[in-house]
């Protein structure tokens, strides 16, 4: 009865969360949109971490490690999950941080070193700095159970799922159980893009999946296990705390920005499409307060009236592409969310349009484009003048196969 009462109290707190506006600010952590989406029956979406009665007793008496960042929060107060668990008497021994660090304030690609959390005094081990992607046996020594509690955005090259892969592999090899506090995928409606060719495997694309996979972290972990993607086919012992009242097609506004440059709900929805410009000479807004929502290049002056100038912004992008250069191109800041989600596909029109408008086509792409797309084919198709319809037709066999595989691992409709 006590567990039921506790659960109802947490559910009531969640229902009372109110939407607040998120302004564009240099310090993206100041954005506190405690937003709760609702399904058709008006039931609130409750992330796994918020459902403390479902897991607290299982954690008691165990030595716990946590892979977390600034998105690892509980309740309307956005209390860090590690702080909450320590307060509840859970024996947390170590914290592990992914790209952007434990507090989420490191720029994209920045080296993140080991440190100590000043609040709890716990050691923080970086799973990104100095190519230390995978926990070592020494890292996991004395740990009975690891917790993975990080907000993902459902895109292959968003590196938190690569961190998940290496964590699962290390846990399997060292006989450590992994618990996942599952969270909604804000791009859960979207399954699109070329499937990665494993010859192009990298930390921004490890598995043969499309650019947008339409799965939560919990579902994706089941796929990693089930498809035998871990080294030597090892299996990780998983325990998933599911999201309550969630469906893949439900809109969901994140309570905390998942990384420094995904600082608005629109940037998160645009990310699967506009991040492809990381593989070009163009600016996609890094070095502005609206990354992933603007696209431009100095060479397009006279062809486009909209312009912006990337600057160095500590904690977001210190050395952005086209730094201090006025860029001309496309402004997507005011696009409607339904105009993005309503298509059900990644937007290729912007990529094709700006390639055709760019005067120096030999220098439009860089080597990173193949890593991002996971295939050498897309660049070739664009350079040879293939239409959007022809490009998409080439994706369909891989997408059809992936969707059939994906169904085996779904936890939600």
Number of C-alpha atoms within 10 A of each C-alpha: 6 8 11 10 11 15 17 14 11 17 19 12 14 21 19 14 17 12 14 12 11 18 14 14 14 19 15 24 18 13 19 19 22 21 21 22 19 18 14 8 7 10 15 20 23 25 23 22 23 24 22 18 17 16 16 13 11 11 18 14 11 17 16 23 24 25 25 25 27 24 25 25 24 23 22 19 11 16 14 16 21 25 15 14 17 13 10 12 12 20 16 22 19 22 24 25 27 26 25 25 26 25 16 21 20 19 21 16 11 17 15 22 15 17 16 13 14 8 7 11 11 15 15 22 23 26 24 23 19 11 11 15 20 20 20 14 12 9 14 20 10 14 21 19 21 26 24 24 24 25 28 23 28 28 28 27 24 22 18 20 26 21 22 22 24 18 24 28 24 22 27 21 17 18 16 20 18 23 20 23 24 25 28 29 27 24 28 21 21 24 21 25 28 23 24 24 20 14 11 18 17 14 18 20 25 22 22 19 25 25 26 26 25 25 29 25 26 25 20 21 20 19 19 21 21 16 12 12 17 19 13 9 14 16 21 25 15 20 14 20 20 23 22 19 18 24 18 20 16 19 21 19 20 24 23 24 24 23 26 23 25 23 26 28 16 21 21 25 22 25 22 25 22 24 21 21 23 18 17 19 15 23 28 28 26 29 26 25 23 22 28 31 26 24 25 27 24 18 16 18 15 10 11 14 12 15 19 22 19 24 20 16 17 14 18 26 24 17 16 18 21 21 18 14 15 16 27 24 26 19 18 16 15 8 12 11 14 11 9 16 17 10 10 14 17 21 17 17 12 15 17 16 10 19 18 15 15 18 12 10 11 9 10 17 18 13 9 15 19 20 22 24 26 30 19 14 14 20 13 11 15 16 15 9 12 14 14 14 9 11 18 17 10 15 16 15 11 17 19 11 12 18 16 10 14 18 14 12 18 17 18 15 8
